[in-house]
């Protein structure tokens, strides 16, 4: 409903511009001359060209941001994989450490009895 109201307001503004700017003007593009064009068409055309250019710039920025995010996501995946590998290595070292502690506790009582 809100969108419909916005479109109605914009339509009313464009209609008002069309009524108040209906005079004919001559449009010059370098060597080309276009006589008898209503001023309203020039106003709306300029608005549409500006919107199109801004959309194009926003699209390029969006694509650039997408590539940047893709690189960041790849780096995050690599880092998570590295974390998993390091966690596995820590677990292996802890097991190895426990084995070494168990061997040293078994060896120590035998050494004390030998003395």
Beta strands, then each sheet from edge to edge (+ up, - down):
strand 1: 24-29
strand 2: 32-38
sheet 1: 1+ 2-
end
